[in-house]
Amino acid sequence: MTDESIPEIDHRIYVPLPDSWTAHAKRDSVKEYCHTKSEGEEHFHLLMKGEIYLMHQGEKYCLNCALKQETITTDRLHWKRS
């Protein structure tokens, strides 16, 4: 049963400069941290088992930080604006 009055959410993300980035799913519980600190925090935040993250030159970035840094975008037409 579907409700057509509920708008469909597009969860896709795009990497405008994909050549040097790779996407991974964290498979274990070993403590690993995002390379970027969240605004107002003094510590790096933990990547969780099952979390999807990006990697660039050995550095790991959670999707939230990658969005804030504009490494990734939800704008499907990003290529038209470059």
C-alpha positions as CSV (number, residue, x, y, z in Angstrom):
1,M,0.0,0.0,0.0
2,T,1.4,3.4,-1.0
3,D,0.4,6.9,-0.1
4,E,0.9,9.1,-3.1
5,S,0.5,12.2,-1.0
6,I,3.9,11.5,0.7
7,P,6.8,12.9,-1.3
8,E,9.5,10.4,-2.2
9,I,12.8,11.3,-0.6
10,D,15.9,11.0,-2.8
11,H,18.7,9.5,-0.7
12,R,21.3,9.5,-3.4
13,I,24.6,11.3,-3.0
14,Y,27.2,12.3,-5.6
15,V,30.9,12.9,-5.5
16,P,31.7,15.8,-7.9
17,L,35.4,14.9,-8.1
18,P,35.3,11.1,-7.8
19,D,38.8,10.1,-9.1
20,S,40.5,10.2,-5.7
21,W,37.7,9.1,-3.4
22,T,36.4,5.7,-2.5
23,A,33.3,4.6,-0.6
24,H,33.4,1.9,2.1
25,A,31.1,0.2,4.6
26,K,32.7,-0.2,8.0
27,R,32.7,-4.0,8.6
28,D,34.2,-4.3,12.1
29,S,34.0,-2.8,15.6
30,V,37.6,-1.6,15.6
31,K,37.8,2.0,16.8
32,E,38.3,4.3,13.8
33,Y,37.5,8.0,13.6
34,C,36.3,10.5,11.0
35,H,39.2,12.7,10.0
36,T,37.2,15.9,10.6
37,K,35.9,17.2,13.9
38,S,32.3,18.4,14.1
39,E,31.8,22.1,14.6
40,G,32.2,23.0,18.3
41,E,33.7,19.6,19.2
42,E,37.2,19.1,20.5
43,H,37.4,15.4,19.5
44,F,37.1,13.3,16.4
45,H,33.9,11.2,16.2
46,L,33.8,7.5,15.9
47,L,32.8,5.6,12.7
48,M,30.3,2.9,13.6
49,K,30.1,-0.7,12.4
50,G,27.9,-0.7,9.3
51,E,28.4,3.0,8.6
52,I,29.2,4.1,5.0
53,Y,32.2,6.5,4.9
54,L,34.5,8.0,2.2
55,M,38.2,7.6,2.0
56,H,40.8,10.0,0.5
57,Q,44.5,9.4,0.7
58,G,44.2,7.2,3.7
59,E,41.8,9.6,5.6
60,K,38.3,8.5,6.5
61,Y,35.3,10.9,6.4
62,C,31.8,10.3,7.6
63,L,29.0,11.3,5.2
64,N,27.9,14.2,7.4
65,C,31.4,15.8,7.4
66,A,31.8,15.1,3.6
67,L,28.5,16.9,3.0
68,K,29.6,19.9,5.2
69,Q,32.9,20.1,3.3
70,E,31.1,19.8,0.0
71,T,33.1,16.7,-0.9
72,I,29.8,15.1,-1.7
73,T,26.4,16.6,-2.6
74,T,22.8,15.6,-2.9
75,D,22.4,17.9,-5.9
76,R,21.8,15.5,-8.8
77,L,22.6,18.3,-11.3
78,H,25.9,19.3,-9.6
79,W,27.8,18.8,-12.9
80,K,25.8,21.6,-14.6
81,R,26.9,24.1,-11.9
82,S,30.7,23.3,-12.0
